[in-house]
Amino acid sequence: MKIICLMVVMFNIGVLGQTEKPEMPRTVTEAFDRSVSSAERALLRAAEAMPEDKYNFAPVNGEFKGVRTFAQMVKHVAVDQYLDAAALLRESPPIDPGTHLNGPDSIRTKAEILKFLQDGFTYMHKAIHKVNQKNLMELVKFDEVSVPRLSIVNSAISHPWDHYGQMIEYLRMNGIDPQAQH
């Protein structure tokens, strides 16, 4: 129950910046879907803000050796959405997760990466619509382990925000003000 409350709080944080008062969700499915949408909007805005010629940027000074490039990070978020959604739907992932879960090497351009990210979130929305109050604690397979659906939903909502923070830092390192992109 604490996790459900946390998810509702995360949803409310995501909508605080909106100008019109949104209708409150009536079901856990609606609350989860809105939380996914909030992360989706933020990640897509950040991914769109980075110029294509900077998509292979990764910091190299200090303790940044071996970190993902901006492109790899965006693709990683998409891969995670696909893997989480596939677990919720009890399907095999419809994509190649790639090396280190960085997505297929064949996806290279900014347009292809943005589409991959959008498609990952679309697949997650499909999966979220299969989650409800009655099946939240139902076990599903994820990475050869059985976990409650709620754990997968929590990951699908929280994990993108981790990378959003990194993406914002990469944007700032390239002189791009993420706040100006809204």
Backbone as CSV, one residue per row, in Angstrom:
resi,resn,N_x,N_y,N_z,CA_x,CA_y,CA_z,C_x,C_y,C_z
1,MET,0.820,-1.198,0.000,0.000,0.000,0.000,0.863,1.262,0.000
2,LYS,2.032,1.182,0.688,2.925,2.338,0.714,3.391,2.672,-0.699
3,ILE,3.634,1.646,-1.504,4.108,1.886,-2.870,3.011,2.553,-3.691
4,ILE,1.757,2.134,-3.503,0.656,2.765,-4.232,0.579,4.243,-3.858
5,CYS,0.724,4.547,-2.574,0.702,5.948,-2.142,1.858,6.719,-2.761
6,LEU,3.041,6.092,-2.806,4.193,6.733,-3.426,3.920,7.021,-4.894
7,MET,3.291,6.085,-5.586,3.009,6.277,-7.000,2.023,7.445,-7.201
8,VAL,1.040,7.545,-6.335,0.076,8.640,-6.440,0.781,9.970,-6.175
9,VAL,1.684,9.994,-5.197,2.443,11.206,-4.915,3.297,11.576,-6.128
10,MET,3.961,10.573,-6.745,4.780,10.845,-7.931,3.913,11.426,-9.041
11,PHE,2.708,10.907,-9.199,1.798,11.444,-10.213,1.500,12.907,-9.918
12,ASN,1.170,13.181,-8.666,0.817,14.555,-8.303,1.981,15.506,-8.516
13,ILE,3.204,15.082,-8.242,4.375,15.919,-8.494,4.485,16.212,-9.976
14,GLY,4.204,15.201,-10.810,4.311,15.364,-12.257,3.321,16.352,-12.834
15,VAL,2.194,16.556,-12.162,1.181,17.442,-12.718,1.146,18.815,-12.051
16,LEU,1.996,19.040,-11.043,1.965,20.329,-10.352,2.259,21.501,-11.273
17,GLY,3.105,21.284,-12.263,3.476,22.375,-13.153,2.433,22.687,-14.212
18,GLN,1.383,21.904,-14.299,0.359,22.134,-15.309,-0.525,23.307,-14.892
19,THR,-1.023,24.044,-15.893,-1.803,25.239,-15.584,-3.253,24.916,-15.246
20,GLU,-3.831,23.927,-15.888,-5.206,23.592,-15.544,-5.211,22.408,-14.598
21,LYS,-6.185,22.381,-13.716,-6.245,21.333,-12.714,-6.728,20.036,-13.368
22,PRO,-5.873,18.994,-13.323,-6.275,17.740,-13.955,-7.291,16.993,-13.094
23,GLU,-8.090,16.202,-13.760,-9.029,15.345,-13.041,-8.229,14.271,-12.331
24,MET,-8.550,14.000,-11.096,-7.823,12.988,-10.338,-8.120,11.605,-10.910
25,PRO,-7.109,10.731,-10.899,-7.336,9.380,-11.414,-8.354,8.639,-10.549
26,ARG,-9.145,7.813,-11.197,-10.171,7.051,-10.489,-9.729,5.628,-10.171
27,THR,-8.684,5.167,-10.846,-8.205,3.803,-10.647,-6.681,3.811,-10.562
28,VAL,-6.125,2.714,-10.046,-4.666,2.615,-10.034,-4.132,2.606,-11.460
29,THR,-4.881,2.021,-12.374,-4.457,1.990,-13.772,-4.307,3.412,-14.296
30,GLU,-5.275,4.267,-14.041,-5.187,5.665,-14.481,-4.022,6.382,-13.812
31,ALA,-3.815,6.154,-12.525,-2.718,6.814,-11.813,-1.379,6.383,-12.394
32,PHE,-1.209,5.094,-12.630,0.043,4.600,-13.205,0.244,5.131,-14.618
33,ASP,-0.818,5.135,-15.410,-0.700,5.595,-16.794,-0.311,7.071,-16.841
34,ARG,-0.873,7.866,-15.954,-0.514,9.285,-15.908,0.936,9.474,-15.485
35,SER,1.407,8.641,-14.562,2.809,8.729,-14.142,3.742,8.364,-15.290
36,VAL,3.379,7.354,-16.057,4.172,6.988,-17.238,4.151,8.147,-18.227
37,SER,2.991,8.751,-18.426,2.886,9.887,-19.357,3.747,11.060,-18.924
38,SER,3.812,11.320,-17.636,4.629,12.421,-17.127,6.107,12.184,-17.446
39,ALA,6.586,10.980,-17.182,7.978,10.642,-17.509,8.200,10.699,-19.019
40,GLU,7.238,10.206,-19.765,7.338,10.204,-21.235,7.515,11.624,-21.775
41,ARG,6.677,12.541,-21.329,6.769,13.935,-21.793,8.135,14.533,-21.469
42,ALA,8.592,14.332,-20.242,9.868,14.912,-19.822,11.038,14.325,-20.609
43,LEU,11.055,13.016,-20.770,12.179,12.373,-21.479,12.179,12.752,-22.955
44,LEU,11.010,12.792,-23.562,10.952,13.167,-24.977,11.394,14.610,-25.177
45,ARG,10.987,15.522,-24.280,11.426,16.915,-24.376,12.944,17.019,-24.265
46,ALA,13.509,16.296,-23.313,14.963,16.337,-23.142,15.668,15.747,-24.356
47,ALA,15.162,14.634,-24.863,15.775,13.983,-26.032,15.662,14.868,-27.266
48,GLU,14.558,15.574,-27.393,14.379,16.484,-28.530,15.279,17.707,-28.410
49,ALA,15.575,18.126,-27.176,16.365,19.337,-26.963,17.828,19.178,-27.390
50,MET,18.344,17.971,-27.301,19.754,17.762,-27.659,19.903,17.766,-29.174
51,PRO,20.789,18.611,-29.699,21.023,18.615,-31.150,21.577,17.258,-31.601
52,GLU,21.239,16.877,-32.814,21.667,15.561,-33.305,23.190,15.415,-33.292
53,ASP,23.913,16.491,-33.576,25.374,16.370,-33.600,25.973,16.183,-32.203
54,LYS,25.164,16.286,-31.160,25.629,16.069,-29.784,25.103,14.754,-29.203
55,TYR,24.413,13.962,-29.983,23.833,12.725,-29.477,24.887,11.711,-29.033
56,ASN,26.092,11.800,-29.555,27.153,10.886,-29.135,27.999,11.468,-28.007
57,PHE,27.521,12.553,-27.411,28.237,13.174,-26.303,28.178,12.292,-25.061
58,ALA,29.333,12.183,-24.416,29.449,11.607,-23.074,30.572,12.365,-22.385
59,PRO,30.382,12.748,-21.143,31.445,13.456,-20.440,32.681,12.557,-20.291
60,VAL,33.842,13.160,-20.313,35.078,12.378,-20.211,35.970,12.836,-19.050
61,ASN,35.757,14.018,-18.541,36.586,14.510,-17.440,36.098,13.948,-16.112
62,GLY,36.996,13.781,-15.189,36.639,13.303,-13.856,36.321,11.822,-13.844
63,GLU,35.272,11.471,-13.151,34.895,10.075,-12.935,33.871,9.579,-13.958
64,PHE,33.882,10.115,-15.155,32.875,9.771,-16.147,33.312,8.696,-17.138
65,LYS,34.464,8.113,-16.950,34.991,7.147,-17.914,34.006,5.982,-18.108
66,GLY,33.688,5.734,-19.367,32.842,4.593,-19.703,31.351,4.800,-19.534
67,VAL,30.894,6.026,-19.294,29.455,6.248,-19.141,28.772,6.220,-20.510
68,ARG,27.476,6.047,-20.495,26.706,6.028,-21.736,26.757,7.392,-22.422
69,THR,26.667,7.346,-23.741,26.474,8.581,-24.492,25.027,9.009,-24.299
70,PHE,24.721,10.215,-24.706,23.338,10.697,-24.640,22.427,9.752,-25.423
71,ALA,22.842,9.367,-26.628,22.039,8.462,-27.460,21.826,7.125,-26.761
72,GLN,22.875,6.575,-26.185,22.754,5.293,-25.487,21.816,5.406,-24.294
73,MET,21.873,6.539,-23.611,21.000,6.726,-22.460,19.531,6.757,-22.880
74,VAL,19.238,7.485,-23.945,17.857,7.561,-24.436,17.393,6.177,-24.874
75,LYS,18.237,5.467,-25.598,17.885,4.123,-26.045,17.730,3.172,-24.856
76,HIS,18.554,3.346,-23.835,18.462,2.501,-22.635,17.102,2.675,-21.948
77,VAL,16.654,3.909,-21.851,15.333,4.143,-21.247,14.261,3.429,-22.070
78,ALA,14.358,3.516,-23.388,13.392,2.829,-24.248,13.447,1.322,-24.034
79,VAL,14.661,0.770,-23.979,14.814,-0.667,-23.756,14.156,-1.060,-22.441
80,ASP,14.403,-0.280,-21.403,13.818,-0.589,-20.104,12.289,-0.567,-20.159
81,GLN,11.724,0.397,-20.872,10.266,0.439,-21.017,9.767,-0.821,-21.721
82,TYR,10.468,-1.216,-22.787,10.085,-2.437,-23.507,10.179,-3.671,-22.604
83,LEU,11.267,-3.813,-21.869,11.444,-4.995,-21.026,10.408,-5.048,-19.910
84,ASP,10.168,-3.903,-19.271,9.161,-3.856,-18.208,7.774,-4.161,-18.770
85,ALA,7.441,-3.564,-19.893,6.119,-3.792,-20.501,5.955,-5.250,-20.903
86,ALA,6.981,-5.831,-21.486,6.899,-7.237,-21.890,6.644,-8.123,-20.676
87,ALA,7.297,-7.831,-19.557,7.067,-8.603,-18.336,5.619,-8.458,-17.870
88,LEU,5.111,-7.229,-17.880,3.721,-7.006,-17.456,2.733,-7.734,-18.361
89,LEU,3.049,-7.794,-19.644,2.166,-8.444,-20.614,2.432,-9.938,-20.742
90,ARG,3.489,-10.403,-20.066,3.896,-11.817,-20.155,4.211,-12.203,-21.594
91,GLU,4.947,-11.311,-22.252,5.369,-11.513,-23.632,6.892,-11.494,-23.699
92,SER,7.415,-11.981,-24.787,8.841,-11.800,-25.050,9.038,-10.371,-25.528
93,PRO,10.124,-9.724,-25.132,10.350,-8.348,-25.594,10.392,-8.296,-27.124
94,PRO,9.719,-7.320,-27.719,9.665,-7.223,-29.182,10.880,-6.529,-29.802
95,ILE,11.907,-6.283,-28.984,13.095,-5.566,-29.461,14.349,-6.303,-29.013
96,ASP,15.456,-5.960,-29.666,16.758,-6.437,-29.253,17.274,-5.467,-28.196
97,PRO,17.504,-5.929,-26.965,17.955,-4.993,-25.931,19.374,-4.471,-26.149
98,GLY,20.138,-5.120,-27.005,21.486,-4.643,-27.309,22.470,-4.873,-26.178
99,THR,23.702,-4.504,-26.429,24.773,-4.631,-25.445,24.530,-3.669,-24.290
100,HIS,24.618,-4.165,-23.071,24.429,-3.372,-21.850,23.065,-2.680,-21.808
101,LEU,22.092,-3.286,-22.470,20.729,-2.734,-22.530,20.704,-1.338,-23.153
102,ASN,21.568,-1.119,-24.136,21.643,0.167,-24.826,20.896,0.159,-26.146
103,GLY,20.103,-0.847,-26.415,19.309,-0.880,-27.634,20.092,-1.357,-28.843
104,PRO,19.370,-1.587,-29.927,20.007,-2.069,-31.158,20.991,-1.055,-31.731
105,ASP,22.126,-1.562,-32.193,23.131,-0.697,-32.823,22.617,-0.080,-34.117
106,SER,21.612,-0.707,-34.718,21.084,-0.205,-35.998,20.302,1.100,-35.837
107,ILE,19.909,1.437,-34.623,19.177,2.682,-34.359,20.217,3.741,-34.027
108,ARG,20.421,4.686,-34.967,21.544,5.621,-34.827,21.155,7.104,-34.866
109,THR,20.233,7.466,-35.739,19.939,8.890,-35.914,19.035,9.394,-34.793
110,LYS,19.028,10.692,-34.614,18.162,11.282,-33.602,16.704,10.898,-33.860
111,ALA,16.264,10.969,-35.094,14.873,10.623,-35.420,14.576,9.163,-35.072
112,GLU,15.494,8.271,-35.385,15.292,6.850,-35.071,15.262,6.621,-33.562
113,ILE,16.142,7.313,-32.849,16.206,7.164,-31.399,14.947,7.723,-30.744
114,LEU,14.478,8.880,-31.200,13.238,9.447,-30.664,12.052,8.514,-30.916
115,LYS,11.993,7.929,-32.104,10.911,6.989,-32.419,11.000,5.751,-31.525
116,PHE,12.206,5.247,-31.304,12.418,4.084,-30.442,11.935,4.391,-29.023
117,LEU,12.266,5.582,-28.527,11.823,5.989,-27.196,10.304,6.107,-27.149
118,GLN,9.719,6.784,-28.125,8.260,6.944,-28.163,7.573,5.583,-28.242
119,ASP,8.090,4.701,-29.079,7.494,3.369,-29.218,7.608,2.560,-27.920
120,GLY,8.716,2.746,-27.192,8.867,2.075,-25.903,7.809,2.530,-24.908
121,PHE,7.557,3.830,-24.882,6.513,4.345,-23.989,5.124,3.903,-24.455
122,THR,4.908,3.848,-25.751,3.614,3.375,-26.267,3.358,1.939,-25.823
123,TYR,4.381,1.113,-25.920,4.271,-0.280,-25.482,4.002,-0.344,-23.978
124,MET,4.638,0.543,-23.215,4.401,0.581,-21.772,2.964,0.987,-21.462
125,HIS,2.423,1.951,-22.188,1.025,2.337,-21.962,0.105,1.138,-22.190
126,LYS,0.368,0.380,-23.229,-0.422,-0.831,-23.499,-0.362,-1.780,-22.294
127,ALA,0.836,-1.971,-21.757,1.013,-2.878,-20.619,0.351,-2.340,-19.361
128,ILE,0.497,-1.047,-19.118,-0.094,-0.445,-17.913,-1.602,-0.626,-17.902
129,HIS,-2.208,-0.609,-19.081,-3.665,-0.777,-19.147,-4.116,-2.197,-18.803
130,LYS,-3.162,-3.102,-18.623,-3.479,-4.470,-18.189,-3.296,-4.631,-16.678
131,VAL,-2.806,-3.584,-16.022,-2.576,-3.622,-14.581,-3.760,-2.979,-13.876
132,ASN,-4.227,-3.635,-12.830,-5.343,-3.085,-12.068,-5.200,-3.459,-10.597
133,GLN,-6.095,-2.970,-9.788,-6.053,-3.198,-8.345,-6.005,-4.683,-8.008
134,LYS,-6.689,-5.505,-8.781,-6.779,-6.940,-8.475,-5.507,-7.710,-8.809
135,ASN,-4.719,-7.253,-9.801,-3.554,-8.046,-10.201,-2.208,-7.397,-9.847
136,LEU,-2.234,-6.369,-9.022,-0.989,-5.678,-8.663,0.049,-6.596,-8.023
137,MET,-0.394,-7.540,-7.224,0.541,-8.409,-6.519,0.731,-9.751,-7.225
138,GLU,0.133,-9.903,-8.381,0.318,-11.110,-9.182,1.769,-11.180,-9.639
139,LEU,2.360,-12.363,-9.551,3.761,-12.519,-9.916,3.916,-12.664,-11.428
140,VAL,4.952,-11.979,-11.947,5.327,-12.085,-13.358,6.829,-12.335,-13.409
141,LYS,7.287,-12.915,-14.495,8.719,-13.186,-14.666,9.417,-11.933,-15.187
142,PHE,10.509,-11.599,-14.525,11.360,-10.508,-15.000,12.787,-10.922,-14.732
143,ASP,13.562,-11.027,-15.791,14.967,-11.400,-15.673,15.111,-12.704,-14.883
144,GLU,14.280,-13.686,-15.230,14.317,-15.031,-14.630,13.910,-15.076,-13.163
145,VAL,13.310,-14.010,-12.654,12.849,-13.961,-11.275,11.369,-13.614,-11.286
146,SER,10.612,-14.168,-10.357,9.199,-13.813,-10.228,9.069,-12.641,-9.268
147,VAL,8.403,-11.590,-9.742,8.199,-10.391,-8.928,6.753,-9.916,-9.102
148,PRO,6.227,-9.191,-8.132,4.868,-8.649,-8.290,4.819,-7.612,-9.413
149,ARG,3.694,-7.561,-10.099,3.508,-6.555,-11.145,3.817,-5.151,-10.623
150,LEU,3.443,-4.892,-9.393,3.661,-3.577,-8.804,5.136,-3.189,-8.829
151,SER,6.018,-4.142,-8.628,7.460,-3.850,-8.680,7.879,-3.424,-10.082
152,ILE,7.301,-4.053,-11.084,7.619,-3.704,-12.476,7.090,-2.300,-12.779
153,VAL,5.871,-2.022,-12.344,5.286,-0.691,-12.562,6.150,0.369,-11.887
154,ASN,6.576,0.092,-10.676,7.418,1.041,-9.955,8.693,1.334,-10.744
155,SER,9.324,0.303,-11.273,10.534,0.484,-12.074,10.236,1.287,-13.340
156,ALA,9.144,0.959,-13.995,8.792,1.632,-15.257,8.551,3.123,-15.055
157,ILE,8.124,3.499,-13.873,7.853,4.912,-13.591,9.092,5.616,-13.026
158,SER,9.823,4.956,-12.144,10.949,5.627,-11.485,12.236,5.623,-12.312
159,HIS,12.519,4.555,-13.019,13.778,4.446,-13.762,13.971,5.574,-14.787
160,PRO,12.961,5.939,-15.574,13.170,7.047,-16.518,13.600,8.341,-15.838
161,TRP,13.105,8.597,-14.624,13.460,9.842,-13.941,14.938,9.863,-13.549
162,ASP,15.523,8.698,-13.239,16.960,8.645,-12.967,17.734,9.151,-14.176
163,HIS,17.352,8.654,-15.338,18.060,9.030,-16.559,17.702,10.443,-17.016
164,TYR,16.523,10.886,-16.692,16.154,12.265,-17.004,17.142,13.226,-16.340
165,GLY,17.464,12.977,-15.085,18.431,13.826,-14.386,19.783,13.816,-15.074
166,GLN,20.209,12.649,-15.540,21.481,12.567,-16.262,21.396,13.305,-17.594
167,MET,20.269,13.170,-18.277,20.097,13.841,-19.564,20.143,15.364,-19.395
168,ILE,19.527,15.854,-18.333,19.551,17.289,-18.061,20.991,17.753,-17.860
169,GLU,21.772,16.978,-17.139,23.177,17.333,-16.925,23.944,17.341,-18.240
170,TYR,23.715,16.358,-19.094,24.375,16.311,-20.410,23.967,17.527,-21.247
171,LEU,22.702,17.901,-21.191,22.251,19.086,-21.917,22.985,20.324,-21.412
172,ARG,23.063,20.487,-20.102,23.734,21.657,-19.521,25.216,21.672,-19.872
173,MET,25.846,20.504,-19.898,27.269,20.427,-20.266,27.492,20.874,-21.711
174,ASN,26.431,20.861,-22.494,26.518,21.291,-23.889,25.900,22.667,-24.105
175,GLY,25.719,23.415,-23.013,25.226,24.773,-23.119,23.761,24.894,-23.459
176,ILE,22.996,23.836,-23.228,21.568,23.853,-23.532,20.795,23.983,-22.227
177,ASP,19.960,24.999,-22.143,19.137,25.224,-20.970,17.852,24.402,-21.111
178,PRO,17.730,23.326,-20.335,16.543,22.485,-20.481,15.245,23.215,-20.132
179,GLN,15.317,24.225,-19.284,14.119,24.973,-18.917,13.616,25.812,-20.091
180,ALA,14.513,26.216,-20.965,14.134,27.016,-22.129,13.392,26.176,-23.169
181,GLN,13.443,24.866,-23.011,12.834,23.957,-23.986,11.342,23.749,-23.728
182,HIS,10.806,24.271,-22.634,9.390,24.021,-22.300,8.472,24.959,-23.013
